[in-house]
Amino acid sequence: MEFFNSRLANSFGFFLGLVLLIASNALLSFANAKAHHHDFVIQATPVKRLCKTHNTITVNGMYPGPTLEVNNGDTLVVKVTNKARYNVTIHWHGIRQMRTAWADGPEFVTQCPIRPGMSYTYRFTIQGQEGTLWWHAHSSWLRATVYGALIIHPKEGSSYPFPKPKRETPILLGEWWDANPIDVVRQATRTGAAPNISDAYTINGQPGDLYNCSSQDTVVVPIDSGETNLLRVINAGLNQPLFFTIANHQFTVVGADASYLKPFTTSVIMLGPGQTTDVLIKGDQPPSRYYLAARAYASAPTAPFDNTTTTAILEYKSAPCPAKKGLSIRPVMPPLPAFNDTATVTAFTKKLRSPKKVEVPTDIDESLFFTIGLGLNNCPRNFGSSRCQGPNGTRFTASMNNESFVLPSNFSLLQAHHHGIPGVFTTDFPANPPLKFDYTGNVSRSLWQPVPGTKLYKLEYGSRVEIVLQDTSIFTPENHPIHIHGYDFYIIAEGFGNFNPKTDTSKFNLVDPPLRNTVGVPVGGWAVIRFVADNPGVWLMHCHLDVHITWGLAMAFLVENGVTELEKLEAPPPDYPVC
């Protein structure tokens, strides 16, 4: 009996110690969490690129804007003051925003815009996310220049699941217009035609050596022999998926969209607008200068695109001085895939896997099938020919399941939902296409005109959701980067042609699929994603090519509150903008 009591006491002591250890670790983690306060001033700033100065909309006079660095578990408090002449909002791309949908940022979806002269403070906590995200304007085309990196380091005391890099460098890929981007989109909206393409791509705001008046400001990325460095690559471009590579160097891909990946090596990566990729590079080449380069992946066969190449320079510290003896050492230029090299894109995306087995939702409650693609509206009778400059006197449009999304203008969708304001939206977004057809075949012109509306799809809290995203060949097939606000999701399969539920389910990866917030739906193909609706609010799902969201390639989910307080949307903040 004494022996039994002794064993019992020891077991209880061990159990109590374990509980105290877990509790102390939790308290320590909570104590280490910090609140980071920032002020963003949206303002017009003279910015000179391609030989010409523009009054560019920036944050704090910086282009790109400031990099925000936090740890997993920290809180961000960002006061945004609008001193520009346009309405503005800021979206924290990829942040889950658990119960804080009011801080998500898309204009007229989760908030009314911040009017000129007004301000709004975004408050949210980063929970369980590590890696590279970014922030950007989510109002008209302001994100062309209003964007920056958002880096989430592991919790204090934790580390990366790979050797700590010697240095870390954000690489923001962007697009530059030799014009005011707001004028570009307004002209397109007025005429119904496609907007003018960009005049340059940029790396950290600079076009690089291959453009006029640009080489003196080309970005230099330092490295030293023997170092392993982390590049946090972000496609902040408005309308163009991009290939990215470095001459003579291999990438080890370790993360994407603030989720870790099973490491693999490649010489080139492709990112759709909105996507991020973390790569390690080794200083294992002869000390010299090597170009980092990015150029378009243009999957739509007939669509015009910017075919220029942006560069920065990877420079070894021990490399010979570039201007020594009057000789300039020309950096080594890497080969880049052909503009339409879908095979390289497919090979790259197929390698993306979670580091270990993950809990993919099964026993699906909501099985959804969304077509995504473009369209052409016939010219309204009251429009002159100058307003119908799309193909054959039409106006461009876009849709999901034949619904072309229209944003409200008097209330935000979240506000209307939370306060029960009628007449702002309906909840009858179709779960399937209203008509089945050969999605990637020769589509009848009778299906090219979608219906405009503000329709949401309602999800019960905790429901397990599967969505088949199907590209169509209406006007042209294209790789569409589809982003869901407030959620990460598992990409369990991708393929070409029409999704076949009888045969394509055999391709589902339910073991270690990648977790992302933006999926590149293959050109003329499909992707299948799954997630659990565990975040109440109204969440926009849209194509991250801004030209397409302008035309209506979007919808929104209304995720209802759960039962407990921690499963319900928080109350709106006191300084919530009015419309």
Buried (B, 14 or more C-beta within 10 A) or exposed (E): EEEEEEEEEEEEEEEEEEEEEEEEEEEEBEEEBEEBEBBBBBBBBEBEBBEEEBEBBBBBEBBBBBBBBBBBBBBBBBBBBBBBEBBBBBBBBBBBBBBBBBBBBBBBBBBBBBBEEBBBBBBBBBBEBBBBBBBBBBBBBBBBBBBBBBBBBBBBEEEBBBEEBEEBBBBBBBBBBEBBBBEBBBBBBEBBBBBBBBBBBBBBBBBBBBBEEBEEEBBEBBBBBEBBBBBBBBBBBBBBBBBBBBBBBBBBBBBBBBBBBBBEEBBBBBBBBBBBBBBBBBBEBEBBBBBBBBBBBBBBEEBEBBEBBBBBBBBBEEBEEBEEEEEEBEBBBBEBBEEBBBEBBBEBBEBBBBBEEBEBBEEEBBEBBBBBBBBBBBBEEEBEEEBBBBBEEBBBBBBBBBBBBBBBEEBBBBBBBBEEBEEBBEEEBBEEBEEEBEBBEEBEEEBBBBEBBBBBBBBEBBBBBBBBBBBBBBBBBBBBBBBBBBBBBBBBBBBBBBBEEEEBEEEBBBEBBBBBBBBBBBBBBBBBBBBBBBBBBBBBBBBBBBBBBBBBBBBBBBBBBBEEEEBBBBEBBEEBBEB
